[in-house]
Amino acid sequence: MNRNNPRRFALASTAIILAGLGGCVVGNNSKFQRPTIGQELIDLQKAKESGAIDEAEYDRTRARILEEAGVSARPASSSGG
C-alpha cells in the first residue's frame, strides 16, 4: 500500500479493522435459532438415505424430535406413499 496518500491509507485501515470486528459485533447480538421440526426431519431423512445413520438411529431420533415437538410419533412409512 502506498503510504504517500495518508487519507487512502487511513480509509483502507479502517475498512480492514471494521471488517474484522464486524463478525464480533454481529455475532454477539445474534441468537441461535433452532431449525424447524420439518427441517430436522428432512435432514434426518437425508442422513438415513446417505447411509450416515442406520434405520434404528433414524427411528430413535425421529421419535425424539416428534416427542420434543409434542407430536405423537407414528411409525415412519418406508413405502413413501
Contact map, one row per residue, 1 for C-alpha under 8 A:
111000001000000000000000000000000000000000000000000000000000000000000000000000000
111110001000000000000000000000000000000000000000000000000000000000000000000000000
111111001000000000000000000000000000000000000000000000000000000000000000000000000
011111000000000000000000000000000000000000000000000000000000000000000000000000000
011111111000000000000000000000000000000000000000000000000000000000000000000000000
001111111100000000000000000000000000000000000000000000000000000000000000000000000
000011111110000000000000000000000000000000000000000000000000000000000000000000000
000011111111000000000000000000000000000000000000000000000000000000000000000000000
111011111111100000000000000000000000000000000000000000000000000000000000000000000
000001111111110000000000000000000000000000000000000000000000000000000000000000000
000000111111111000000000000000000000000000000000000000000000000000000000000000000
000000011111111100000000000000000000000000000000000000000000000000000000000000000
000000001111111110000000000000000000000000000000000000000000000000000000000000000
000000000111111111000000000000000000000000000000000000000000000000000000000000000
000000000011111111100000000000000000000000000000000000000000000000000000000000000
000000000001111111110000000000000000000000000000000000000000000000000000000000000
000000000000111111111000000000000000000000000000000000000000000000000000000000000
000000000000011111111100000000000000000000000000000000000000000000000000000000000
000000000000001111111110000000000000000000000000000000000000000000000000000000000
000000000000000111111111000000000000000000000000000000000000000000000000000000000
000000000000000011111111100000000000000000000000000000000000000000000000000000000
000000000000000001111111110000000000000000000000000000000000000000000000000000000
000000000000000000111111111000000000000000000000000000000000000000000000000000000
000000000000000000011111111100000000000000000000000000000000000000000000000000000
000000000000000000001111111110000000000000000000000000000000000000000000000000000
000000000000000000000111111111000000000000000000000000000000000000000000000000000
000000000000000000000011111111000000000000000000000000000000000000000000000000000
000000000000000000000001111111000000000000000000000000000000000000000000000000000
000000000000000000000000111111100000000000000000000000000000000000000000000000000
000000000000000000000000011111110000000000000000000000000000000000000000000000000
000000000000000000000000000011111000000000000000000000000000000000000000000000000
000000000000000000000000000001111100000000000000000000000000000000000000000000000
000000000000000000000000000000111110000000000000000000000000000000000000000000000
000000000000000000000000000000011111000000000000000000000000000000000000000000000
000000000000000000000000000000001111101100000000000000000000000000000000000000000
000000000000000000000000000000000111111100000000000000000000000000000000000000000
000000000000000000000000000000000011111110000000000000000000000011001000000000000
000000000000000000000000000000000001111111000000000000000000000000000000000000000
000000000000000000000000000000000011111111100000000000000000000000000000000000000
000000000000000000000000000000000011111111110000000000000000000010000000000000000
000000000000000000000000000000000000111111111000000000000000010010000000000000000
000000000000000000000000000000000000011111111100000000000000000000000000000000000
000000000000000000000000000000000000001111111110000000000000000000000000000000000
000000000000000000000000000000000000000111111111000000000100110000000000000000000
000000000000000000000000000000000000000011111111100000000100000000000000000000000
000000000000000000000000000000000000000001111111110000000000000000000000000000000
000000000000000000000000000000000000000000111111111110000000000000000000000000000
000000000000000000000000000000000000000000011111111111100100000000000000000000000
000000000000000000000000000000000000000000001111111100000000000000000000000000000
000000000000000000000000000000000000000000000111111110000000000000000000000000000
000000000000000000000000000000000000000000000011111111000000000000000000000000000
000000000000000000000000000000000000000000000011111111000000000000000000000000000
000000000000000000000000000000000000000000000011011111101100000000000000000000000
000000000000000000000000000000000000000000000001001111111100000000000000000000000
000000000000000000000000000000000000000000000001000011111110000000000000000000000
000000000000000000000000000000000000000000000000000001111111000000000000000000000
000000000000000000000000000000000000000000000000000011111111100000000000000000000
000000000000000000000000000000000000000000011001000011111111110000000000000000000
000000000000000000000000000000000000000000000000000000111111111000000000001100000
000000000000000000000000000000000000000000000000000000011111111100000000000000000
000000000000000000000000000000000000000000010000000000001111111110000000000000000
000000000000000000000000000000000000000010010000000000000111111111000000100000000
000000000000000000000000000000000000000000000000000000000011111111100000100000000
000000000000000000000000000000000000000000000000000000000001111111110000000000000
000000000000000000000000000000000000100110000000000000000000111111111000000000000
000000000000000000000000000000000000100000000000000000000000011111111111100000000
000000000000000000000000000000000000000000000000000000000000001111111111100000000
000000000000000000000000000000000000000000000000000000000000000111111110000000000
000000000000000000000000000000000000100000000000000000000000000011111110000000000
000000000000000000000000000000000000000000000000000000000000000001111111000000000
000000000000000000000000000000000000000000000000000000000000000001111111100000000
000000000000000000000000000000000000000000000000000000000000000001100111110000000
000000000000000000000000000000000000000000000000000000000000011001100011111000000
000000000000000000000000000000000000000000000000000000000000000000000001111100000
000000000000000000000000000000000000000000000000000000000010000000000000111110000
000000000000000000000000000000000000000000000000000000000010000000000000011111000
000000000000000000000000000000000000000000000000000000000000000000000000001111111
000000000000000000000000000000000000000000000000000000000000000000000000000111110
000000000000000000000000000000000000000000000000000000000000000000000000000011111
000000000000000000000000000000000000000000000000000000000000000000000000000011111
000000000000000000000000000000000000000000000000000000000000000000000000000010111
